[in-house]
Amino acid sequence: VPLEKAVPPLMEPKPQVPKVTTRIFFKVKIDAGRESGLESGLAELTGTLVFGLFGDIAPKASHNFASLARCDQGTGVLSGKPLCYKNSIFHHIIPGFMIQGGDFVNNNGTGGETVFGSELIEDETFQVDHNRPYLLSSSNKGRPNSNGSQFFINMVKTPWLNGKHVVFGMVLEGQDFLKKIESLGTSTGKPQATVAIIDCGEMSLTANDNTVKYW
């Protein structure tokens, strides 16, 4: 019988997140149409997502996202369209992976624009790893320092994205509704229904916004 004491397995530390500096909401509507074949509870459904942004570590990404949610920056110099997430859609949804939106120009993942004119946003930080679901990250153009208005929410841990995509916020409220959105995805990413942001804006911070949550 071995005399050494058994060493307990190392537990993965609970992931920490930075301070939440801004609170943003999206009111989202699922519209599958009457002939979609989806269950009635999903064919027409409205819910709210609330995000907390990490403005201290990713100030430009956070400012860009918040401004596009407030719709207060006028018209884009490149697209000529309102710099606003309202009426844009979640164009790419893959169950067990992520939900992507933010292309208010073309609504298909090929467009978008920042509030900084023709300027793309650099990779400000890789401080936060994709070690938990419901993080808010910048979508880029497949190369460093090419972040625009598009974003994604990971629905599972996605460590292969660490060091490649900037995490600048997290979902504070609406996780159950996000799961319903996730269920409308496909392996190709094409949603089975239109999932649109019908209203958006900034909210006041609450006392619980910086209480660490684990999922």
N, C-alpha and C positions, 0 to 999 in steps of 0.2 A: 504494500500500500504506500503510495507516495506520501512523503512527509510535508511537501510544500503545500501551502494553502492555495486553494483555487483562486485565480484572479478573475474578478467579474468582468464581463465583456464591456468594452467602452461604449457608452451610449452617445449617439449623435447629439451634439449640443443643440438646444433650441435656437433657431435663427433669430437674430435681433434685427430690428429695422431702425432707420434714422428718425429724427423728429419730423412730424407732420406739420407743414407750415401753411398749407392751403387745402381747403375742402371744396370739391367740385362734384356736381351731380349731373347725371344723364337720365332723362326720362326716355325710356325705350319702348317701342311698340313692335310686337311680332305680328306680321300680317301675311298669312299663308294663302289667303284666298279660299273661297268655298270649295273649290275643286281640288284642294291640295292632298286630301286623303289623310291629313294629320288629325290626331284626336282633337276634339273640340276645345279642350283646355289649352292647347298650344296654338291653334289656328289664329286666334285673335287674343292677344294677351299684352298687357302693359305693366311695366315695372320700373323701378328706380335703382340705379347704381350710384353709389357714392364713393369717391376716390379721395385719398389723402396723398398730397404731393410732398416730395422731399426737396423743398426749395433750398435748403442749406447746402446740399451736396450736388444738386443738379439744377442750378438757378435758371439757366436758359431753357432747358427742356420743360421745367415746371412752369415758367412764365409763358412759354409758347402754348402749352396745353391749356393753361388757365385762361389765356387770352382768347383762344379759339373756342373755349366753352362759354366765355362771356360774350363773344361776338362783338367786341368793342374796338376792333382794329381796322374797320373799314374794308376796303377791297384789295385783293392781292395784286401786286405789281406784275406778277407773271401770268396768273390765270385770269385776272379780271373778274374773279368771283368773290363773293363775301368771304372774309376770313372767319369761318364759323363752322362748328361741327353740327349745328342744327340741320336736320333733314338729310344728313349723310347716313350711310349704312355700315353695318359690320359685314364686310364683303368676303371674309375668309374665316371659316369656322371648321376646325378639325377636332372631333371628339377625342378626349384623352390627350390633348396637346394645348391648343390655344384658340383665342378669339381675337380677330384683327379688324381694326377700323381706322378711321382718320383720313381717308381719301375723299375729301369733300369736293374735289375737282371732277374726278371721273367715276368715283364710286366702284372701282374695280381693282384697286391696288397699283395702278400705273401713275397716279397723280398725287397731288397734295402740294402744300406750300406752307412755309413758316411765316410768322409775323415779322421776321427779320428781312423781308424782301427776298432777294435772290440768294441769300445766305443760308446754307445748311448749318445744322448745329453739330458741333464737334462732340466727340465722346468725352463728356465732362468727368465721368467717374465710373469705375467698375467696383465700387465699394460694396454694393449689395449683390450677392449671388442669387441665382434663381434656385434657391434651396427650399422653397415653399410655394404653394399655389397662390393665385390671386395677386400677383405682382403686376405692376403697370410698367411696361418697357417700351423704348423707342424702336420702331421698325426702321431699318436703314436700307440703303441701296446695294447692299452686299459688299460694302467696303468700309473701312474705318472713316469716322467723322463725316458721315453722310445721312444724318438724321433729319427728318422733315416733320410733317404733321401726322404721319401714320404711327400707330401704336398697337400693342397687343397685350393681352392678359393671358398669362399662362395658367392652365387649369390643373397642372401637375408640376412636380419638380422638374426643371429642365436644365440640368447642370452643363450640358453641352453648349448652352448659350452664354455661359459665364465668360467675361472678357470680350464678348462680341456685341452684346446689346446692353444699353444703359438702362438700369432700373431707376425710375425717377418717382415712383409712387406705388400705392397698393390700394386694393379694394377695401373700403371700410364697411360698407353695407351693400347687400344685394347678392350675396353669394348663391343663395338658392335660386334666384332668378337667372343668374349667370349659368347655372347648371341646366336650366331649361333652354337657354340660348345654345349652350354647347350641344344639347341633344338634337338640334336642328342642323348640325354640321354633317359633313361627309368626308370620306377619305381623300377626296380631291380638294376639299376646302370650299366647294360651292354650297352655299346654304340652301336648305329646302324651303326656306321662307324668307321674305324681306324682313330684316331686323334693323329698324331705323331709329335714330336719335331724334325724337320729336320736340324735345326741349332740353336745355342745358344751361348751366350757369355756376356761379360761385355761392357758397354757403358760409355761414359763420362757423368757426371751429367750435368743437365741443370739448368738455372736460375729458371725455373718454377717447378722443382721437389718438392720443399718444399712449394709451394703454396697450401694451404688446398683446397681440392676438396670435394664436397658433391654430392652424388647421391641419 
